[in-house]
C-alpha cells in the first residue's frame, strides 16, 4: 500500500506567505494545518507578492510562482490561468481555488480528473469598484464555477443562500477565523480606547468615502487612525493623504502587513468602523471581534450575521457614521465597554482551528469520492 501524501494545489491567492487580503490570511493559517494533517501542499502565487523572510513561514509548504499581468482587471484571470496550466501538468489529487474569476479555468482541471473545492468569496458582480465588463466577467466566472466545480465553500450563510437560489448549488459553510491575542502594547502615539480606527481596502463598497466625510468633523474631536489603500492609487488615497496632512489628529498608515501591529490597533481602539457592504464573512471584522474592538458596522445582512447583537449598526451616511462613532467613543472613554461578548462570539463561531478543520474535511471528502469512483470503475464488468 502506498504511503504517498495526497497532493493539494491552492490557486487564486497572491501566494504564501502573503499579507494582501482575506484569502492570503486564510492560506497562512490553512496551508500549515493541512500539512500537519497529511497533505502535500503547494501554494501558487505571484512574483514579489510574498514575504519569504516571514519568521512564521512554514518551510514544509511548497510554493510556486507563475506569470501574469499585474493590472486591476486582468491579474486574477491571468495568474489563475498560468497556475491552473501548471497544476494540470503536475496533477495534484485535489485543488483548492479561491475566487470565482478562476471558474473559467476549472474545466481544464476537470478534464484532467482533478477535483476542485472553490471558495466563491462574495458577490463580486455587485461590487461598486468594478465596471460593467468586469461585473459581467465575474458573473460568467460564477456560472462556470457553479457548473464545473466539484464542491463549493461559502464563507457566510447568506452567500450560501444566494448561491443556492441563483445557481442551484449547495455549498459548505466555512467562514474566516480570528486569532485570539494576549495583551498587546498600546500603539505608539495613541492611548488605550482613545482613537477611532478603520482598516479597509479603499473601494467604494467599503464605505471609505463616507467615513472620510465623517472624519472631516470627527478629527476635531478624536484621533483617527486609517489603515488601508487601493493598492493602485486614486481618489481615495488622495483623500487619505489630504486628511492626514491637514489634521494633526489623523494618521494614515497605508497597508499594514504586521499582524501584531494590526491586532494591537484593534485591541486598543476606542471605536472601529467596519463599512464593508458586499461579501460574506469579512476576515478583518472577525479579527476585530477577536481583539475585542468596539465596533460600528455598516448595517448589512452579512455584518449582522457575524456580529449579532455585539455591535452598533449604521447606514452609509456620513452624519450617522459620525454620531455612532461618537457614542461608542464616549462609552469606551467612560470605561463602560465590555469586550467579552465580542471575544466569546469570535472564539465560539470563528476560530481558525475550526475553519481549518472544516476545509480539511471538505477536501478529504473529495479524495473519498475520487477513490470510490476509481474503485467503481475497476469493479465495473
N, C-alpha and C positions, 0 to 999 in steps of 0.2 A: 504493500500500500504506500502511495506517495506521501511524503511529508512536505511537499511544496506548499508554500504560503499562497493564499489567494491574493491575486494582484488587483489592485484598485487604482484607477486613474481619477484624479479630481481635476475637472476642467471648468473654466469660466471665471476664475479669480485672477488677481494680479500676481499670485504666487505665494510661496511660503519661505520665510515668514514675511508678511506684508501687513501694513497698518492702514490701508487706504479706507476701508469701509466695513460694513457688516459681514459680507461674505468672507473677507480676509480674516476678520476676528474669529469667525466660526472655524475656519480652516486651521488657524493657530491652535485652537482648542481641540478640534476634531482629529486632525492627522496623527498627532502622537497617541491619542487614545486608541485609534484604530490599529496602530502599530502594536500597542500593548495587547489588543485582543486577537492578534494573529494575522493582520492584513499586511501585505507588502504594498506600501502607499507611495504613489508618485503624484506630485502636485505640479501641474503645468502653470507657467507664469510668463511674465514679460520682462525683458531685459531692463535692468535699472529700477525695477519696482519692488525689489525685495531687500531686506536688511540681513545680509548673510552673517554679519557680525553680532546679531542679536544674541545675548548670552543665554536666552531661554530657547534658542533654536534646538530642535531635536535632530541630531545628525542621522537618525535612523529613517527619517522621512526623505525619500528621494525627490529631487526637483528637476524639472526640465523647462528650458526656455525656448519658445518658438517665436518666429517673426510675426509682425502685424503692422497695421497702420495706426499710429498714435494720434487719432483725431477723435473729437467728441462723438461723431456719428458712426464711425467705422471701426473703432478699436475693438469693441466686443465681438463683432462679426468676424473680423479678420483674424484676431488672435484665437478665437474659438475654432475657426476653420483649420488653422495650422495645427492646433493642439489635437483636434479630432483626427486629422490625417495621420499624425504621428501615433496616436492611440490605435488607429485601425491597423497600422503596421505592427505595433507591439502586442496587440490583442490581450488586454487585461481581462480578468474574469468578470469585472463589473466597472461601470463608470458612474461617478457622482458628478452631476453637471449643475452648475449654478447659472441662473438667468435664462429665460425663455428665448432670448435672442439667439441662443445657441441651438434652438429647436430645429433650425433649418438643416443642421448637420447630423441630427440624431439618426436619420435614415441610413447614413454611412455606417454608423455603429451597429445598427440593427441588422443590416446586410451581413456584417462581419460576425454576427452572433453574440454581440456584447450587450448584456442587459444594462439599462440606464435608469438611474434614480435621479430625478430632476427637481431641484428646489426652484419653484416657479416665481419666488420673490413677490413683489407687489403687483398691482395692476398698472404696468408700465405705460400702457397706451392711454392712461388717463393723467399722466404727469404733465404739468404745465410747461416744463422745461423742454419738451420735445415738440418739434414741428409736425405738420400733418404727415409728411413722408415717414418720419421716424416712428410715429404712432402706428402707422399702417404696418411698418416692418415688425414692430413688437407684437401687434395683434396677429399677424400672419405667423410669426415665430411661435406664439402661444398655440395657434391651431396645429402647427407641426408637432409641437411638444405633446399636445393632447392626443394626437393621432398615433405617434410613433414611440413615445417614451414608455418604458416598461412600468415604472411607478413614479408617482409624484409626491413631493413634500410641500405642504403649505405651512407657513410659519405663523398663521393665525386661523382661528376658526371661521372668521369672516371670509378670508381668502379661500379657505376650504369650501365654504358655501358658494362663493362666486364661481369657482371652477366647476363645481357640480352643476350649477344652474346654467352656465354659459357653454360648457364643453362636455358635460355629461361624464366627467371623470371624477372618481373618488381619489382621495389623497391621504397620506399620513400627516397628522398634525404634529409638527415638531417646531417649537418656537426657538428663539435665541436664548442664551443663558446670560446670567450675570455673575460676576466674581465677587464673593463676599470678601471684604477687606477689613483689616485691622485698623487701628487708629493711625492716621497719616498726618504729617506735619501740615500746618496751615500754609497755603501757597504764599510765596514771597510777595510782600507788598499788600497783602489782604488781611482781613480779620475774619475770624470764625463767625459765620452767619451774617457777614457784613456786606455781601455783594450779590448782584444779580448775574446769572450765568446763562449763556446759550452755547450749545455745542451742536453744530449742524453744517451740512454741506449747503453752500449758498445757491439754492434753487428756489423758484417761486413757491412750489407746493410745500416748502418747509416754513412758510410764513416769515421768512427772514426780513423781507421788506417792511412788513407791518411791525415787526419787532423793532427794526431800526427807527421807524417813525415814533414808536413809543419811547425809545431811548433818547430822542431829542428832548423830552421833558424829564424822563427818569434820571438822566445823567446829572441833573442839577440837585438830585436828592440822594442818590446812592452810587457807589462804584459799580461799573458794569464790565464784565469780562466776556469777550466774544472769542469763541474758538470755532474755526472753520474757514473755508474759502470755496471758490468754484473749482479751483484747480486749473482754470483756463483764463482767469482774469475776467473783467467785465464790470457792469454797473454796480452790482452788489459789493464786489471787492472795493470798488472806488468809494462807495458809501461808508464801508467799514473804515477805510483809511481816513476819510473826512471826519468821521465821528471821533476817532482816536486822536487825530491831530488838533481838533478844535475843542476837546473836552478832556481836561486832565484826569477826570474820573473814569474815562473809558480806556480799556486795554484790549487791543486786538492781537491775539496770539497766533492767528493763522491756523494752519493744520498742525495738530499736536499728535505725535505718534508714540509718546511716552505714556504707557498705561498708568503708571504710578502718579504722574502729574495730573492726568485726567481724572483719576479716581479721587485724588485729593481735592481737585476743583469741585467735583460733585459733593464730596463729603462735607465740605465746609461752606458751601453756598448758602446764602440766605433765601434765595429763590432761584429755581432753574426753570427756564422756559423751553417747552418742547412743542414746536409748531408743526411737526410732520403731519401731513394730511392724507397722503396717498401711500398705501403699502400696508403691510401687516404688522407683525410684532417688530418694533424697531430696536436694534441692539443697544443704541445709546440710551433709550428710555429704560430698558431693563437694567442696564448698568447703573443708571442714575438711581433707580429704586434700590438696588443692592447696596449702594453707597449711602442711602438714607437722605437724598437731597429733597428739600421741599419743592414740589413740582406744580407748575401751572402748565397745563397741556391744552392744545387746541382740541375742541370738542369734536371728536370723530369716533366712529364705531370701533376703530382699531385701538385708539388710545384708551377708550373706556373698557375694552376687553382686557387690556393689560393692567390698568390701574384700579379698576373697580371704584371703590369709594375712598381711595387713599390720596387723592389729589384734587386740585381745583381745575375746572374746565372753563374755557373761554372760546368765543367765536373769533374769526380773523379780523378783528377790529382794533386799531392801534390804541384807542382810548380804553377799550375794555381790557386789553392786554396790560396796559399801564396800571389801571386800577387794581386788577387781580394781583399783579406783582407787588404793588404797594401793600396790599392786605397781607400777603404771605410774608413779606419782609418785616412788617410790624409784628406778626406772630413770632417770627424767628428771633427778632431782636428782643422781644419780651420773654423769650425762653419758654413759650407755650407749645412749640412744635415738638412732637414726639416722632422720631423716625422709625420706631419699632414696627409699625404697621406696614410700611413700605418694605422694610428689610425682610420681615416674615413672609410677605407675599412673594417677594423675589426668590427667597430660599425654597418655598414650598412648590411654586409652579414654574420657576425659570432658572433652575440650577444647570450649570454646564454639564455636570455629570449625567443628569437625566437626559439632557439634549443629546449628548454623545452616545449614550446607551441606546436611545431610540433610533439614531442614524445607523448604528451598528446593526440593530435588529432589522431595519428596512433593507439594508444591503445583504445581510445574511439570508433574508427571505428570497432575494433574487438568486443567490447561489443555490438555495434549496430547490427553487423552481427549475433552474438550469440543469441541476443534477437529475431531477425527476424526468425532465424532458429527454435527457440523454439515455436514461435507463429505459424509458418507454420506446425510444427509437430502436435500441438494441434488442428489446424483447419482442418487437413487432414482427409477426411472421412474414 
